[in-house]
Structure formats: C-alpha cells, structure tokens
Amino acid sequence: MSKKVHIVGISPCYIEEGKNNALSVLREKDNAVAAVFARKDDAPVISWLKERLAASGGSHFVDGGTITHLGNAIVFYDSKIKFISDYIKGGLGKKGIIILSNGDPNFYGIGASILKELKLNEKRFI
C-alpha cells in the first residue's frame, strides 16, 4: 500500500474532528507517518496528539519543551510552502505525511497550493 499525504483541517468549528482524524492517521500501521507539518499556533493540537500517543511509544522533546516527534513522525513547524511541496514530492507514495491546516485546507488553503505543485498522476497520493 502506498503512503498518503493527509491534509487535516483544524478550524475552531471542527477542532475535535480534526484532532481525531490526525490521531487515527498517526495510529495507522499501513501509513507509517514520517512527518507532521504544523504552525507554532497548533502547539495545543500537537500536545493533545502527543498525550494520546504516549501510551503507544510516546513523543520526544527538545529542551524548550517543543514537541519534535509524534511517535516516529518528525514535527516541522512553520514550514514554507516550497519546503512542504519539496518534501512531499521527495517522498510521494513512500512516506505518510500529515499537514495540519487552520480552517478549510481545500478552499483557498494549503491543499490547493500543494495540488498546484503536483503532476496529475501524483495527485492520487493527496
């Protein structure tokens, strides 16, 4: 099974649904998430995910208390769209990736920006 890129909306209206969606993706054994992209403002969501994953392997911290890993996934904060696009292209179909997006990611959000960067046959992984 090929790995997917999951773009998860975490708007205030749907925050619980978004957090649960991200958690279920992180727990999928077939997807094996390698990276999570988030904004610094998403720290409470990352903390919530870390707490839920703690029983099954935990998360790792750096000295400042910033969460750097969720299970085996590296957490990238405040990445530029070019870095995210390049990371996705480099691991397309080989790495599970979660992108946390404030609001609706597919309506003038990061989802549309990512899709513009991909070829037609690559879009099936998003």
Buried (B, 14 or more C-beta within 10 A) or exposed (E): EEBBBBBBBBEEEBBEEBBBBBBEBBEBEEBBBBBBBBBEEBBEBBEBBBEBBEEEEEBEEEEEEEBBBBBEBBBBBEBEEEEBBEBBEEBBEEBBBBBBBBBEBBEEBBBEBBBEBBEEEBEEBB
